[in-house]
Amino acid sequence: MKFIESIKNVWKIEELRNRIIVTLSLLLVYRFGAQVVLPGIDAAQLGGLAEKTDGGLLGLLNAFTGGAFANASVFALGIMPYISASIVVQLMGIAIPYLQKLQKEGASGQKKINQITRWLTIAICLLQAPGYLASLPALGIPSSAFLLGTGFLFYFSSVTILVTGCIFAMWLGEKITDKGIGNGISLLIMVGIIATLPQAFLQNAATRLEGGGNGGLMMVLIEFVIWFVIILASIMLVMGVRKIAVQYARRTATGGYEKSAMAGSRQYIPLKLNASGVMPIIFAQAIMFVPSWIGGSSFLKETAAGAWMQTNYSDMFGFWYNITFALLIIVFTYFYTAITVPTNKMADDLKRSGGFIPGIRPGSETSEYLDKIMSQITLPGSIFLALVAVFPAFIVKLMGVQQGWALFFGGTSLLIMVGVAIDTMQQINSYLLNRHYDGLMKTGKNRKAVA
């Protein structure tokens, strides 16, 4: 009843209600665009493409685009080129002084970085769009489906539409962030993933219920329970923090600090167990395309090593693929945490504000201590993240779950859904608490609402 009451309170706050309506409306526009097929392609002959993207790496890519990839839609590239551009700009910020300078300029610098990211997104789209169009015949679309042929006019118009579709999706995401609720780009990805979930579940359930040798209804229930447990584990991974106690000396009337630190307030520095989020999985997933590509190259194609690489690294549910995948995730977790968690800056900010960690001297010792703690909690966090990422392979091999449904038992898809859902609920929760309503995520005392 508390949750239902909180939902009612959401609609009592006019600003929050308007933001939710804007968010849902823009998400509906995105989902509608995912069903619009590129001009010149017969929508009735896309069955082969849908079958090719039912599982494996293409199935994962199709899930990120909400089925637009398999529909040869105007949004077939999805929002992923923008994500790739953001990652590249973030990594270049480590080595390029100009970007480092922009990062320190505050809002004006961030505006310029966003502009660079947009231009890089267009460049990536111009590379990916022709590749996508060229791969359509190999992915199961017959030549008769191309109503206007595959000449220059088709490629020019389709590339223009695909690039425009990606930019429009990026614009929708930014508008959701500004005018709606939650992170717009993340919500577009999450909605795309959720859009493929019902079909994947129903297909797997239909396979289980056919005949008597596939496990029947009991196996469907067992799979559902396992999926629920994995979701709970992912929530723990996303929200897990190590609290580092911090004390602040209280200022005196003369402008100094009291000698007794116990007189000051006690707070915490929350160090996240998984500070890098899903980025290590995305990095590792990109690298995992390389071995099979090398194995199929002209240098190794006819050799035993090339054949072994193509066989073992083309199956995302295979043994060697997942061993390599897990190791890369652990390595990238350490790497990404090191570049995104500025322990030196945290120590400097703490020192300037008159705070300190009990038993640790301010300055370099505090930075070294925070770095040590981050290294200690990153190891179990990275291993846990790797296990969640490779869990779909266990489900496929041990329980015979269909590949499309198995993708939701871990990996990027599940972590994105959990992370975005928690972030959005926290934002709604803050609106409710600011108006003295009970929050969605934690119940409290009933308070009189502030108009």
N, C-alpha and C positions, 0 to 999 in steps of 0.2 A: 504493500500500500504506500510505503514511503516513496518508492521509485515512481509510482503512478502520480503521486502528489507533486513530485519534482518535475515530471513531464508537463503537468498542468501549469506549474510555475514558469516554465520556459516560455509559454505563450502569453504569460502576463507581462513579460518584459518586452516592450515594443521594439527596441533596438535589436535585441537578440532574435525576436520573431522575424523581423525584416531580414536580418543577416542569414538566417536559416532558409528563408524563402528564396533569397537571391542565390544561395549555394545550390539548393536543389534544382532551381531553374537552369542554371548554367551547366550543372552536371547532366541534366536532361538533354540540353543542346548537344553536349559532347557525345552522349550515347546515341542520339539520333544520327549524328554525323558518321558514327562508326558503322551504320547500316547502309550508307549511300555509296554505291559501287562507282568506281572510276568510269567516266564516259568512254564508250567504245568497247566495253567488256560486257558480255552476256552474263547476267547474274545467275541464270538458270544452269550454267555449266561450271559452277565453282565447287562442285562436289569433290572433285579430285584434290583441290587445294585444301579443303576442309579435312579430308582424310590424312593428308600429309602433315598437317599441323595439329593432329589430335594428341600427340605425345612427344616426348623427347625435347630437344633444345628448341625446335620450332614451336612446340606446344607451349613452352615457357614464354617465348617471345609473343605468341598469339595471346597468351593470358595477360601480359603487360599492356597490350593494345586493346583489351576488351573484346577480342574477336575480330577487330578491324583488319588485322593481317590476313586472316583466312577469308575475309569478305572482299578482298581487293578494294578496300574502302578508301575514301579521300583522307581518312585518318589512319591509313595503314602503317605509317611510320610512328604513330602515337606521339608520346611526349618524350620518348627515349633519346632522340638527338639532343634535346635541351638538357637532359640529365647528363649525357656524355660531355656536352660542352661545359657544364657546370663543374664536372669532375676535373676536366682538363685545365680550366682556369684556376681552380683551387690548387691543383698540383703545381701549375706554373708559378703561382704566387710564392712558392718556396724558393724558386731559383731566379725569378725575374725581379730586379729592384723596383721597376716602375709599378708593378702590381703590388709589391710590398708597401710602397708609398701610398697607393690608393687605399689599401686596407686600413691605413692609419689615419686617413682623412675623414673618417666618419661617414655621414649620410651622403655627402657629395662624392666621395670616393667610391662608395658602394653603388651609387647611380652609374658611374662610369664603368665599373666592373660589370654591372648588369647589361650595359650596352654592348660591351665586348662579348659577353656570353651570348647575347642575341645574334650578333653577327657570326660568331663561331657556329651557332646552331644552324644558321642558314647554309654555311659552308659544309657542315656535316650532312645536312639534308640533300644538298646537291650531289654529294658522293653516294649516299645511300639510296636515293630514289631511283636512279638508273639501274643500280644493282638489283633492287627489288623487282623492277619491271622485267629485267633480263632473266631473272630466275623463275618467273611465273610459269613458262612452259615446262621447265624441269620439275616444278612443284605440282604438276597435275592438271594445269589448265590447257585444254586442247586448242589447236590453232583456230578452230571454228568459233571459239569464244571471242576472238578479237575481231569485232564486227568491222572495224575500219583498218584492219591489218596492223602490222607492227613497224610501220615506217617512221619517218622523222616527225610527221605531224602528231602521231600517237605519243611518241616519246616526249616531245616538247610540251604538249598539253598536259600529259600525265605527270611529268616531273614538276611542272608549274603548280599543278593542283596539289600534289603530295607535299611540296615545300610550303605552300600556302596553308594546307591543312595542319601541318605541324606548328607553324607560327600562330595560327588561330587557336590551336589547343593550348599553346603557351600563353596566349593572351587570356584565354578563359581561366587558366590556372592563376595568373596574376590578379585577375579581377576577383576571383573567389577569395584570395588572400586579403585583398584590400577591402572589399565590400561584403564578403561573406564570413564564414566561420571556418577555422582550420587552415592548414597549409594547402593552397589550391593545387599545386603540382602533385603533391602526395595524394590528395583526394582523387585526382583524375586517374592516377595509377591504381589506387585501391578500388575505385568503382569499376575500372576495367577488369581487374582480377576477379572481383565478386561477380561480375556479369557472366563469367564462364563457369562459376562454381556450380550452379544448379544443374546445368547440362552434364557436367563431369560426374556429379553425384548420381544423377538419374541413370546415366549410361552404365556406371559401375554397379548400381543396385539392380538394374535390369539383367545384367550378366550374372549376378549372384542368384537371382530368383529364377533364372532359366534352368529347367531340369532339376535334378536332385544332387548333382555332383559339384556344385559351385559354392556350397556352404549355406545357401538359402538366407532367410531373414536373420538368423542368429549371427552370421558373419557380417551382415550389414550393421547390426547393432554393435558388434564388437569393434568394427572399424570406426563407427561413430564415437564410441567411448574413447578409443585411442586418440582420435582426432581432437576430442575435447581436452584430454590430458596434455597433448602437445601444445594446444593453445594456452593452457594454464602455465606450462613450462616456459613458453615464449613470453608471456606476460611477466613472469618472474625475471627472465633475462633482460627484458626491456626496462623494467622498473627497479631492478636491483642496484643499490648504491652502498658505498662504504662511507660512513659519516666520520669525518675528521674533526674532532672537537677544537674549537677556536675560542679564545678569550679576548675581549676588548677592554683595555684599561679605560676607566671613566675619566673624562676631562674635569679638571677643577676650575674654580672661578678665575684663577690667574692664567688659565690657558695651558697649564701643564697636565700631567697625568698622575693619577693616584698611584702610589707605590704598590698597593695591594691589588693584584690583578683579580682577586676573587670578588672585589667590589664591582668590577665591570660585568657586562652581560656575557653569557655563554651562548655561542652559536656553533654552526657546523658548516664544513665544506663538504658537499655531497659529491663524491667521486663515483661515477657510474661504472657498474660492472662491465657494461658493454658500451663504452663511450663512442665507439666507431659506428654503431648502428648496423645497417645492412651493407655499408660500403665495401667491407672486405669480401662479402659474397659477390657483389657486382664486379669488383676487380678480378677476383678469382674466376668468375664465370667468363669474363672476357678473355682471360689467358687460356682457358680450357679449349678455346676454339683453335689455338695454335698447333698443338700436337697433331691433330687429325689433318690440318691443312699442310703441315710439313710432311706428314706421311704420304699425302696424295700429291706432293709436288713432283716435278719432273726428275729431281735428283734421287728421290727415294721410292718413287712409285713402284718400280719393278723389283725392289729389294725386299728381303724378309723383314727387316726392321721397319720399312715403310708400311708393309702390310699389317704388321703387328700394331703399329701406332694408329693406323686407320681403324682397325677392328676394335681396339680397346678404348680409344678415346673418342669414338663416334657414338658410343652408347653411354648416355649420361646416368644410366642405372647400373653400369658395369663396375667390377671390383677396382681395377686400376684407375679408372676415371675418378671414382669417389675417394680413393686413398690420396691421389694427387690433389684433388679438389680440397679435401680437408686440410692437408698440409699448407696449401696456398692460403686458405682462409686464416689459419693461425698466424702465418707470417705477415699477411696484410693487416690483420688486426693490430699487431704490434706496430707496424709501420704507420697506419692511419691514426692510431691513438697518439703516437709520438708527435705527429705534425698537427693534430687538432686540439690536444690538451696542453695549453701553454703553462706548464708548472712554474717557469721563471716569472711570467707575468702575474700569475696567481700569488706568488710569494711577494713580489714587489707591491702589488695592490694591497695585500694584507698588511705589509709593513707601513705603507703610507697612511692607512686607516687606523693605525695604532693597535692592530690585532696581532696575535701570535698563537702558535700551537704550544700547549703546555709541555715543557721539557725540551723544546726545540728553539734554538736561537733564530731570530728573524734574519731574512736575507738568503744567502746561498745555502745555509743548512736547511732552511725550510723548503727551498726548491728541491734539494736533494732528497729530503724526506718524502715530499709529495711524489717525486719521480719514482722513488723506491716502492711506495704504496701502490702507485699506478701499475708498476711492473708486476707486483704480486697479484693484484686482482685481475689484471689483463690475462694472465695465463689460464685460470679456470674459466674466465669469460670467453676467451677465444676457443677453448676446447668445447665448451657448451655450445657456442655458436656453430662450430664445425659439425657437431653431432646433430644439431637441428637442421643444418643445411643438407647433410647426407641421409637424413632419416627417410626421405621418400624412396631411396634405393632399397633400404631394409624392408619397407612396406611392400614394394613390388616383388622382391625376391622371396621373402618369407611368407607373405600372405596372398600373393597373386593379384594385388589390387591393380586396376587399370591405370596406365601411366598418367592420363589426364587428371584423374582424381588423386593420384599419389602426389602430384605437385603441390597440393594443398596441405600435405602432412609435414611440411617443413620448408626450408630454403627461403628464398627471397619473397615469394608470394605470401607465405604465412606471416613472416616478420613485418612486412610492409603493412598488411592488414591490421595486425595487432598494434604496431607502433602508431599508425595514423589514427586508428580508432581511439587509442588512449590519449593522444595529443588533442584530438577534437573534443573529447569528453572533458579534458582538463580545462579547455578554453570555455566550454559551456558552463562548467562548474564554477569558474571564476566569476562569470556574469551573475550566477545565482547567489554566490556568497557575497558579492559586492552589494547586492540588493537585499541582503539579509534573509535569503531563502536557504533552505537545506539544499546541499549540493547533490549532484548525481552520484558521485563516487564515494562519498562518505556522509553518513547521516549525522545529524547534530541536533541541538535543541531548536524547537520551533521559535522563530523570532518574528516579530511584526515586520511586514514588508515595508520598504521605503518606496514611496511613489516616485 
